[in-house]
Amino acid sequence: MRRDRTGTERNGSRTRRQRTVSISLQNRGQTTQDFAIGIGVFILAIAFVFSFLPTILTPFDSSASGGQTAQADRIADHIVNDSEDGNELDWEEDVPDEEDFAGEFGLRESDDIVYDRVNVTLEEFETDQETIADSGNDYDDQSAASSSRTVSETDKDCDPCRLVVRVW
């Protein structure tokens, strides 16, 4: 008994079977490699957007809180509005000493320790902004909320001057 093998004839020569071709690959225009490249490009684009977005918002970000900004504005208003002649200041009378800042401006304090640091500076309205008078804590260009007002000062001979209040 002899068994017939598929694809062979009796004389021993092999016949070729027709190759089966997947219909889904034959009619499809996208291969697995195309899909992988497309997803890779999409992921890179999303990563670029998320890494670039914070740099767009950075100039508008401030380390000074809104409360500090409001406090600096309130102190500047208090100094200017309490002067007798409107925007004309008398530095010795209108700006208190450092020891009196907490009581005069309502700064946070406990057991004679003041938690808010305030600097009040009178500057010339020049490009070099020379400091004419300074009161309060020393300001060394650290991050601070500031508020400024245009004033004139009777004793310091600056008309106009810039009153700058910094809180940090």
Secondary structure, DSSP 8 states (H G I E B T S, - for coil): -----TTB-TTS-B--------HHHHH-S--HHHHHHHHHHHHHHHHHHHHHHHHHHGGG--SS-HHHHHHHHHHHHHHHHTSTBTTEE-HHHHS--GGGHHHHHT--EETTEE-S-EEEEEEESSSS--EEEEEES---S-S-EEEEEEEEETTTTEEEEEEEEEE-
